[in-house]
Amino acid sequence: MTDKAALKPIETHFDGYRFRSRLEARWAVFFKTLGIEYEYEKEGFNLSRPWEWAVRHCDPSVSDQIERDYWVEQRRERPWLDNLFYLPDFWLPSVTSRGETGIWLEIKGQKPIEEEFDKGAWLRERTGSPVVIFVGLPQSWGGGKEDTGYELQGFMDTNMMFAKCTNCGQIDILSPMEGDNFVCPSCSAGYPGKLSQFHPTILAAQTAARSARFEHGENGARR
């Protein structure tokens, strides 16, 4: 019987990068097809300072002892808090989300675990840039699906999706709950375009990502 825990993703070459998994490489195809500038594993972070973070964010009306008891319990339940290192998959310097430019993007094959959500939330806190975690292949949200994209910004929003402005061409990450054809914040006032997750170039890039062929897990190429 195959030991599933021992199975490792196939590393894949594409666009000058060596990706740790074919799934990451497919997202790179998506970015390249859309003309999105990206950097793979741009920088690693040490997020292992929970006491400093806790002191800055605890309610000032709460006594020091209560704060201390709370974080002692947190460390007991979440032992990774004191040893938290993070190397985000992608940095997208030109992509926007809710008016902010520059996105950290993490790709997962399945729903993230609590530790991974903690890493994303603390990366957002430390860098000031939005952090989005996508699960699976690039896709548009059609309703009724499981959560596929999470944005961490003090609260967690779900089903985040890529969209493109019909006017200026800006690429944005938004929630379908904001509605398709959301007004583009990057357009000049007076002639705003609409952000659509069903823009033809978004759909074409999703198809390119799904259909890309990678020979022997090494020389990744589209066919």
C-alpha positions as CSV (number, residue, x, y, z in Angstrom):
1,M,0.0,0.0,0.0
2,T,1.3,3.4,-0.9
3,D,2.1,5.7,2.0
4,K,0.2,8.9,1.2
5,A,2.2,10.9,3.7
6,A,5.4,10.0,1.8
7,L,4.0,11.2,-1.6
8,K,5.6,14.5,-2.7
9,P,4.4,16.9,-5.5
10,I,6.4,16.9,-8.7
11,E,8.7,19.9,-9.0
12,T,8.2,21.7,-12.3
13,H,10.2,24.1,-14.4
14,F,8.3,27.0,-16.0
15,D,9.1,30.6,-16.9
16,G,12.6,30.4,-15.4
17,Y,11.4,29.2,-12.0
18,R,11.5,25.8,-10.4
19,F,8.2,25.3,-8.7
20,R,7.7,23.0,-5.8
21,S,4.5,21.6,-7.3
22,R,2.7,21.4,-10.6
23,L,-0.2,23.2,-9.1
24,E,2.0,26.3,-8.4
25,A,3.3,26.0,-12.0
26,R,-0.3,26.1,-13.3
27,W,-0.9,29.3,-11.4
28,A,2.2,30.7,-13.0
29,V,0.8,29.9,-16.4
30,F,-2.4,31.8,-15.3
31,F,-0.4,34.8,-14.3
32,K,1.8,34.8,-17.5
33,T,-1.2,34.4,-19.8
34,L,-2.9,37.4,-18.1
35,G,0.4,39.4,-18.3
36,I,0.6,39.6,-14.4
37,E,4.0,40.3,-13.1
38,Y,4.9,37.8,-10.4
39,E,7.8,36.7,-8.2
40,Y,8.0,33.2,-6.9
41,E,9.1,32.8,-3.2
42,K,10.3,36.4,-3.2
43,E,11.1,36.5,0.5
44,G,10.8,34.5,3.7
45,F,9.6,35.8,7.0
46,N,10.1,35.0,10.7
47,L,6.7,35.6,12.3
48,S,7.7,34.1,15.7
49,R,7.1,37.0,18.1
50,P,3.6,36.3,19.5
51,W,4.1,38.0,22.8
52,E,5.1,41.3,21.1
53,W,2.1,41.0,18.7
54,A,-0.2,40.1,21.6
55,V,0.8,43.2,23.7
56,R,0.1,45.5,20.7
57,H,-3.3,44.1,20.1
58,C,-4.8,43.1,23.5
59,D,-7.6,45.2,24.8
60,P,-6.0,47.9,27.1
61,S,-8.8,47.4,29.6
62,V,-7.8,43.8,30.2
63,S,-5.3,43.2,33.0
64,D,-1.8,42.0,32.4
65,Q,-2.6,38.8,34.2
66,I,-5.6,38.0,32.0
67,E,-3.5,38.8,28.9
68,R,-0.7,36.5,30.1
69,D,-3.2,33.7,30.9
70,Y,-4.8,34.0,27.5
71,W,-1.5,33.8,25.6
72,V,-0.3,30.9,27.8
73,E,-3.4,29.1,26.7
74,Q,-3.0,30.1,23.1
75,R,0.6,28.7,23.1
76,R,-0.6,25.5,24.6
77,E,-3.3,25.1,22.0
78,R,-1.2,26.4,19.1
79,P,2.4,25.5,19.7
80,W,3.5,26.8,16.4
81,L,3.1,30.4,17.5
82,D,6.6,30.6,19.0
83,N,8.2,29.1,15.9
84,L,6.4,30.5,12.9
85,F,8.3,30.9,9.6
86,Y,6.7,31.6,6.3
87,L,7.8,31.7,2.7
88,P,4.8,32.9,0.6
89,D,4.4,31.3,-2.8
90,F,3.9,34.5,-4.9
91,W,4.2,38.2,-4.7
92,L,2.0,40.1,-7.2
93,P,3.2,43.7,-7.2
94,S,0.6,45.2,-9.6
95,V,-2.5,43.3,-8.6
96,T,-5.0,45.2,-6.4
97,S,-7.6,44.2,-3.8
98,R,-10.0,46.6,-2.1
99,G,-7.9,49.6,-3.2
100,E,-4.6,48.2,-2.1
101,T,-1.8,47.3,-4.5
102,G,0.6,44.4,-4.1
103,I,-0.7,41.0,-3.0
104,W,0.9,38.0,-1.2
105,L,-0.6,34.9,-2.7
106,E,-0.4,31.3,-1.3
107,I,-1.5,28.2,-3.2
108,K,-2.8,25.1,-1.5
109,G,-4.0,21.8,-2.8
110,Q,-6.7,21.6,0.0
111,K,-8.3,23.8,2.6
112,P,-5.6,25.4,4.8
113,I,-5.2,24.3,8.4
114,E,-5.3,26.7,11.3
115,E,-1.5,27.2,11.3
116,E,-1.6,28.3,7.7
117,F,-4.3,30.8,8.4
118,D,-2.2,32.1,11.3
119,K,0.8,32.6,9.0
120,G,-1.3,34.5,6.4
121,A,-2.9,36.7,9.1
122,W,0.4,37.6,10.7
123,L,2.1,38.2,7.4
124,R,-0.7,40.7,6.6
125,E,0.0,42.3,10.0
126,R,3.7,42.5,9.6
127,T,3.9,43.7,5.9
128,G,0.7,45.7,5.6
129,S,0.0,44.0,2.3
130,P,-3.1,41.8,1.6
131,V,-2.6,38.1,1.8
132,V,-4.8,35.7,-0.2
133,I,-4.8,31.9,-0.1
134,F,-6.2,30.1,-3.1
135,V,-7.2,26.4,-3.1
136,G,-6.9,24.3,-6.2
137,L,-6.8,25.6,-9.8
138,P,-7.7,29.1,-11.0
139,Q,-11.4,29.2,-11.5
140,S,-14.4,31.6,-11.4
141,W,-17.0,31.3,-8.6
142,G,-20.3,30.1,-9.8
143,G,-22.0,29.8,-6.4
144,G,-22.6,26.6,-4.4
145,K,-18.9,25.7,-4.4
146,E,-16.7,25.1,-1.4
147,D,-14.6,28.1,-0.4
148,T,-11.7,28.4,-2.9
149,G,-10.0,31.7,-2.0
150,Y,-9.4,33.3,1.4
151,E,-8.3,36.9,2.1
152,L,-6.9,37.6,5.5
153,Q,-7.1,41.3,6.6
154,G,-8.1,41.4,10.3
155,F,-11.1,39.2,9.3
156,M,-11.3,36.4,6.8
157,D,-13.3,36.7,3.6
158,T,-13.9,33.7,1.4
159,N,-14.4,32.8,-2.3
160,M,-12.0,35.5,-3.4
161,M,-11.6,35.6,-7.2
162,F,-9.5,37.3,-9.9
163,A,-11.3,39.9,-12.0
164,K,-10.3,42.3,-14.8
165,C,-11.5,45.8,-15.5
166,T,-13.3,46.1,-18.8
167,N,-11.9,49.6,-19.2
168,C,-8.3,50.0,-17.9
169,G,-7.4,46.3,-17.8
170,Q,-6.4,46.3,-14.1
171,I,-6.3,42.9,-12.4
172,D,-8.0,42.8,-9.1
173,I,-8.9,40.2,-6.5
174,L,-12.4,40.5,-5.1
175,S,-15.2,38.6,-3.4
176,P,-18.2,37.6,-5.6
177,M,-20.3,38.9,-2.7
178,E,-19.3,42.3,-3.9
179,G,-21.0,41.4,-7.2
180,D,-19.8,40.9,-10.7
181,N,-19.1,44.0,-12.7
182,F,-17.9,45.8,-9.5
183,V,-16.8,49.3,-10.2
184,C,-13.0,49.5,-10.8
185,P,-11.2,51.7,-8.2
186,S,-8.2,52.0,-10.4
187,C,-10.0,53.8,-13.3
188,S,-10.1,57.6,-13.5
189,A,-13.1,59.2,-12.0
190,G,-15.9,59.9,-14.5
191,Y,-15.1,56.9,-16.7
192,P,-14.9,53.9,-14.4
193,G,-14.8,50.5,-15.8
194,K,-16.2,47.3,-14.3
195,L,-14.3,44.5,-12.7
196,S,-15.5,41.1,-14.0
197,Q,-14.4,37.6,-12.9
198,F,-15.8,36.4,-16.2
199,H,-13.7,38.7,-18.4
200,P,-12.7,36.7,-21.5
201,T,-9.0,37.0,-20.8
202,I,-9.6,35.7,-17.2
203,L,-11.4,32.7,-18.6
204,A,-8.8,32.1,-21.3
205,A,-6.0,32.2,-18.6
206,Q,-7.9,29.7,-16.5
207,T,-8.1,27.4,-19.5
208,A,-4.4,27.8,-20.3
209,A,-3.5,26.9,-16.6
210,R,-5.7,23.8,-16.7
211,S,-4.4,22.6,-20.1
212,A,-0.7,23.4,-19.7
213,R,1.5,20.3,-20.3
214,F,4.7,19.7,-18.3
215,E,7.0,17.0,-19.5
216,H,8.4,14.7,-16.8
217,G,7.8,17.4,-14.1
218,E,10.9,19.3,-15.4
219,N,10.7,21.3,-18.5
220,G,7.3,22.9,-18.1
221,A,5.7,24.3,-21.2
222,R,2.3,25.1,-22.6
223,R,1.0,23.3,-25.7
